[in-house]
Amino acid sequence: MWDYPRPPRVEPVDRPLEVCARTPSGVLVVVAGTTRGRRVVETSQAPAYYFPPEDVDASLLRPSRTATHCEWKGVAAYVDLVLTDPTGTRVVADAAWTYPSPNPAFTEVAGWFAFYASRVDRCRVGEDEVTPNDGDFYGGWITPDVVGPFKGGPGSRGW
């Protein structure tokens, strides 16, 4: 991970990606699944995985008021995850982000969704379960083939 580039770059992913979350009654549902994913790699950060919108269950998403700015990618818009079943509704605030109009180097993932592994119940890259990135800012996915230390934990935001 320390040999990842700066500025970051977009790479194709050669393994299936999956995001799942539990309904209020505990049923695990697939929120997003793709074999056409991309990842953004950047020095000191675990990769963020992006899903094409066609491979995301948009009926489970609603726009959030949150927006952030990345010096490389541009302005990110966030979405909440809304899971409803007969027992109630579970809302996961800012579960994913997207770059509707990214800077030119990132147009390949314009409108694609990246999910925080820490805010959903299961993420996979191929057969590997993802370990969420520490903290609440970076949304990287940690898999066995990614070696840290990773930005995100206490005191690491300004590295």
C-alpha beads as a LAMMPS data file, in Angstrom:
LAMMPS data file: protein, C-alpha beads

159 atoms
158 bonds

1 atom types
1 bond types

-500.0 500.0 xlo xhi
-500.0 500.0 ylo yhi
-500.0 500.0 zlo zhi

Masses

1 110.0

Atoms # bond

1 1 1 0.000 0.000 0.000
2 1 1 2.920 2.330 0.565
3 1 1 3.910 1.724 -3.041
4 1 1 0.530 2.993 -4.257
5 1 1 0.791 6.179 -6.335
6 1 1 0.332 9.804 -5.438
7 1 1 -1.698 11.237 -7.057
8 1 1 -4.103 8.287 -6.848
9 1 1 -5.139 6.196 -9.833
10 1 1 -8.146 4.119 -10.887
11 1 1 -7.566 0.410 -11.542
12 1 1 -9.863 -2.372 -12.778
13 1 1 -10.643 -5.099 -10.243
14 1 1 -10.327 -8.700 -11.423
15 1 1 -12.435 -10.211 -8.618
16 1 1 -16.142 -9.917 -7.784
17 1 1 -17.144 -7.242 -5.272
18 1 1 -20.100 -7.427 -2.904
19 1 1 -21.726 -5.223 -0.261
20 1 1 -24.415 -6.616 2.067
21 1 1 -26.443 -5.110 4.902
22 1 1 -29.009 -6.410 7.373
23 1 1 -32.648 -5.399 7.425
24 1 1 -34.186 -4.509 10.794
25 1 1 -35.198 -8.160 11.262
26 1 1 -31.634 -9.338 10.537
27 1 1 -31.984 -10.594 6.966
28 1 1 -28.755 -10.033 5.014
29 1 1 -29.454 -8.444 1.620
30 1 1 -27.112 -7.681 -1.256
31 1 1 -26.897 -3.929 -1.717
32 1 1 -24.307 -4.033 -4.497
33 1 1 -22.510 -6.750 -6.420
34 1 1 -20.328 -6.491 -9.492
35 1 1 -17.686 -8.174 -11.605
36 1 1 -16.910 -4.830 -13.255
37 1 1 -15.578 -2.930 -10.239
38 1 1 -12.793 -0.399 -10.023
39 1 1 -10.579 0.613 -7.140
40 1 1 -8.789 3.832 -6.382
41 1 1 -5.324 3.314 -4.941
42 1 1 -3.384 6.050 -3.177
43 1 1 -0.264 6.148 -1.021
44 1 1 -0.973 5.400 2.673
45 1 1 -4.628 4.495 2.165
46 1 1 -6.405 1.184 1.774
47 1 1 -8.098 0.998 -1.664
48 1 1 -11.610 2.332 -2.104
49 1 1 -13.765 0.074 -4.316
50 1 1 -16.296 1.515 -6.762
51 1 1 -19.433 -0.119 -8.159
52 1 1 -21.122 0.887 -11.415
53 1 1 -24.609 2.252 -10.685
54 1 1 -26.234 -0.572 -12.691
55 1 1 -24.840 -3.048 -10.135
56 1 1 -26.191 -1.220 -7.066
57 1 1 -29.748 -1.586 -5.741
58 1 1 -30.647 2.098 -6.030
59 1 1 -34.027 1.454 -4.393
60 1 1 -32.105 1.130 -1.104
61 1 1 -30.330 4.483 -1.434
62 1 1 -31.402 8.054 -0.806
63 1 1 -29.371 11.233 -1.177
64 1 1 -27.710 12.592 1.937
65 1 1 -26.914 16.218 2.685
66 1 1 -23.249 15.353 3.194
67 1 1 -20.598 16.431 0.693
68 1 1 -16.813 16.379 0.936
69 1 1 -13.980 17.552 -1.272
70 1 1 -10.980 15.506 -2.381
71 1 1 -8.049 17.397 -3.848
72 1 1 -7.682 14.690 -6.512
73 1 1 -11.206 13.499 -7.309
74 1 1 -13.343 16.580 -6.651
75 1 1 -16.646 16.897 -4.765
76 1 1 -18.229 13.739 -3.373
77 1 1 -21.960 13.381 -2.747
78 1 1 -23.138 10.867 -0.139
79 1 1 -26.105 8.517 0.084
80 1 1 -27.874 6.898 3.007
81 1 1 -28.776 3.231 2.956
82 1 1 -32.442 2.609 3.834
83 1 1 -33.501 -0.957 4.660
84 1 1 -37.172 -1.586 5.348
85 1 1 -39.022 -4.753 6.266
86 1 1 -42.228 -5.538 8.204
87 1 1 -40.430 -4.968 11.519
88 1 1 -39.270 -1.424 10.743
89 1 1 -36.716 0.707 8.945
90 1 1 -32.970 0.865 9.387
91 1 1 -31.184 3.947 8.058
92 1 1 -27.407 3.873 7.663
93 1 1 -26.308 7.479 7.292
94 1 1 -23.699 8.247 4.640
95 1 1 -23.166 4.578 3.811
96 1 1 -21.636 5.363 0.404
97 1 1 -20.312 8.196 -1.700
98 1 1 -20.135 9.031 -5.377
99 1 1 -18.437 11.619 -7.567
100 1 1 -21.132 12.900 -9.956
101 1 1 -18.669 15.207 -11.779
102 1 1 -15.135 14.188 -10.810
103 1 1 -11.925 15.799 -11.948
104 1 1 -10.779 14.561 -15.395
105 1 1 -8.454 11.786 -14.167
106 1 1 -11.404 10.101 -12.414
107 1 1 -14.199 10.298 -15.005
108 1 1 -13.995 6.500 -15.283
109 1 1 -15.849 6.270 -11.942
110 1 1 -18.199 9.229 -12.416
111 1 1 -21.528 8.337 -10.802
112 1 1 -20.182 5.049 -9.388
113 1 1 -20.672 4.189 -5.696
114 1 1 -18.067 3.400 -3.031
115 1 1 -19.265 1.996 0.300
116 1 1 -17.844 2.326 3.790
117 1 1 -17.203 -1.240 4.958
118 1 1 -17.558 -0.004 8.544
119 1 1 -21.157 1.121 7.941
120 1 1 -22.535 -2.032 6.333
121 1 1 -22.551 -5.622 7.547
122 1 1 -20.371 -7.425 5.023
123 1 1 -18.093 -6.541 2.126
124 1 1 -16.136 -8.977 -0.009
125 1 1 -13.438 -8.810 -2.634
126 1 1 -13.592 -12.216 -4.268
127 1 1 -13.726 -14.709 -1.386
128 1 1 -11.985 -12.329 1.024
129 1 1 -13.995 -10.641 3.774
130 1 1 -13.085 -6.985 4.052
131 1 1 -11.803 -5.428 7.254
132 1 1 -13.061 -1.836 7.515
133 1 1 -10.592 1.032 7.514
134 1 1 -10.252 2.570 10.993
135 1 1 -11.887 5.911 11.622
136 1 1 -14.870 7.575 10.030
137 1 1 -13.287 9.472 7.155
138 1 1 -11.374 7.094 4.877
139 1 1 -13.479 4.395 3.266
140 1 1 -10.755 1.962 2.296
141 1 1 -11.267 -1.791 2.261
142 1 1 -8.548 -3.868 3.886
143 1 1 -8.008 -7.361 2.449
144 1 1 -5.229 -9.888 3.176
145 1 1 -3.215 -8.669 0.162
146 1 1 -3.031 -5.062 1.420
147 1 1 -0.301 -4.222 3.944
148 1 1 -0.483 -1.197 6.301
149 1 1 -0.148 0.882 8.340
150 1 1 -3.255 2.628 7.071
151 1 1 -4.446 6.199 7.384
152 1 1 -7.680 6.488 9.324
153 1 1 -6.888 5.620 12.920
154 1 1 -6.440 8.251 15.628
155 1 1 -3.701 10.742 14.786
156 1 1 -3.208 9.571 11.189
157 1 1 -5.381 12.001 9.242
158 1 1 -2.571 14.490 8.657
159 1 1 0.199 12.088 7.562

Bonds

1 1 1 2
2 1 2 3
3 1 3 4
4 1 4 5
5 1 5 6
6 1 6 7
7 1 7 8
8 1 8 9
9 1 9 10
10 1 10 11
11 1 11 12
12 1 12 13
13 1 13 14
14 1 14 15
15 1 15 16
16 1 16 17
17 1 17 18
18 1 18 19
19 1 19 20
20 1 20 21
21 1 21 22
22 1 22 23
23 1 23 24
24 1 24 25
25 1 25 26
26 1 26 27
27 1 27 28
28 1 28 29
29 1 29 30
30 1 30 31
31 1 31 32
32 1 32 33
33 1 33 34
34 1 34 35
35 1 35 36
36 1 36 37
37 1 37 38
38 1 38 39
39 1 39 40
40 1 40 41
41 1 41 42
42 1 42 43
43 1 43 44
44 1 44 45
45 1 45 46
46 1 46 47
47 1 47 48
48 1 48 49
49 1 49 50
50 1 50 51
51 1 51 52
52 1 52 53
53 1 53 54
54 1 54 55
55 1 55 56
56 1 56 57
57 1 57 58
58 1 58 59
59 1 59 60
60 1 60 61
61 1 61 62
62 1 62 63
63 1 63 64
64 1 64 65
65 1 65 66
66 1 66 67
67 1 67 68
68 1 68 69
69 1 69 70
70 1 70 71
71 1 71 72
72 1 72 73
73 1 73 74
74 1 74 75
75 1 75 76
76 1 76 77
77 1 77 78
78 1 78 79
79 1 79 80
80 1 80 81
81 1 81 82
82 1 82 83
83 1 83 84
84 1 84 85
85 1 85 86
86 1 86 87
87 1 87 88
88 1 88 89
89 1 89 90
90 1 90 91
91 1 91 92
92 1 92 93
93 1 93 94
94 1 94 95
95 1 95 96
96 1 96 97
97 1 97 98
98 1 98 99
99 1 99 100
100 1 100 101
101 1 101 102
102 1 102 103
103 1 103 104
104 1 104 105
105 1 105 106
106 1 106 107
107 1 107 108
108 1 108 109
109 1 109 110
110 1 110 111
111 1 111 112
112 1 112 113
113 1 113 114
114 1 114 115
115 1 115 116
116 1 116 117
117 1 117 118
118 1 118 119
119 1 119 120
120 1 120 121
121 1 121 122
122 1 122 123
123 1 123 124
124 1 124 125
125 1 125 126
126 1 126 127
127 1 127 128
128 1 128 129
129 1 129 130
130 1 130 131
131 1 131 132
132 1 132 133
133 1 133 134
134 1 134 135
135 1 135 136
136 1 136 137
137 1 137 138
138 1 138 139
139 1 139 140
140 1 140 141
141 1 141 142
142 1 142 143
143 1 143 144
144 1 144 145
145 1 145 146
146 1 146 147
147 1 147 148
148 1 148 149
149 1 149 150
150 1 150 151
151 1 151 152
152 1 152 153
153 1 153 154
154 1 154 155
155 1 155 156
156 1 156 157
157 1 157 158
158 1 158 159
